[in-house]
Amino acid sequence: MAKLRTAALIALFLAMFGTAQADTLKMDKMSAGSSDARPARGMTQASVESKFGSPVAIKAAVGEPPITRWEYANFVVFFEHDRVIHAVVKR
């Protein structure tokens, strides 16, 4: 009888907390070849230009170390010296 009472108390205690929930973060899907959709970190400026063509615009280097921004139709590439540090897909 004591085991039944203990089990009932445990079940009641667990029921007070409800069910577990999680949030879902929805992200825009990239094209099927998502690895080719933008330059990878570490690529050189020369390799980015040979693979993706000439950028639409090039923003001058600022700061130290120098950060340069190349703008393409679908993404923007940030370089530190001549290496990609980040590439962002435009919406």
ZAMARGU-4260 file (C-alpha; in steps of 0.2 Angstrom, whole numbers, plus 5000, padded with zeros to 4 digits):
<rodrens>
0) 5000/5000/5000 | 5014/5012/5004 | 5022/5009/4987 | 5006/5013/4978 | 5004/5029/4988
5) 5022/5034/4984 | 5019/5030/4966 | 5003/5040/4966 | 5012/5055/4974 | 5026/5054/4961
10) 5014/5054/4947 | 5004/5069/4954 | 5020/5078/4957 | 5026/5075/4939 | 5009/5080/4932
15) 5010/5097/4940 | 5025/5101/4929 | 5015/5098/4912 | 5023/5092/4896 | 5040/5097/4889
20) 5040/5110/4875 | 5053/5116/4863 | 5053/5131/4851 | 5057/5129/4833 | 5067/5141/4823
25) 5062/5142/4805 | 5075/5148/4793 | 5074/5151/4774 | 5081/5137/4764 | 5095/5140/4752
30) 5096/5133/4735 | 5099/5114/4732 | 5118/5118/4730 | 5119/5128/4746 | 5138/5124/4748
35) 5140/5133/4732 | 5128/5147/4735 | 5141/5158/4743 | 5160/5158/4746 | 5167/5148/4760
40) 5178/5155/4774 | 5196/5156/4770 | 5194/5157/4751 | 5205/5170/4743 | 5199/5185/4734
45) 5206/5178/4718 | 5197/5161/4721 | 5180/5170/4725 | 5182/5180/4709 | 5186/5165/4698
50) 5171/5155/4705 | 5158/5168/4707 | 5163/5181/4694 | 5167/5200/4697 | 5157/5208/4711
55) 5143/5221/4708 | 5152/5233/4720 | 5168/5233/4730 | 5169/5244/4746 | 5186/5250/4751
60) 5195/5242/4766 | 5192/5250/4783 | 5200/5247/4800 | 5215/5237/4806 | 5216/5223/4800
65) 5208/5230/4784 | 5190/5223/4781 | 5184/5224/4763 | 5167/5221/4757 | 5162/5214/4740
70) 5144/5214/4735 | 5136/5202/4723 | 5118/5201/4717 | 5113/5187/4730 | 5126/5188/4744
75) 5140/5200/4752 | 5157/5194/4756 | 5168/5201/4769 | 5187/5199/4768 | 5201/5202/4781
80) 5216/5206/4770 | 5213/5194/4755 | 5204/5180/4764 | 5185/5177/4766 | 5180/5179/4785
85) 5161/5179/4782 | 5148/5178/4768 | 5130/5183/4770 | 5115/5179/4758 | 5104/5193/4754
90) 5085/5192/4757
</rodrens>
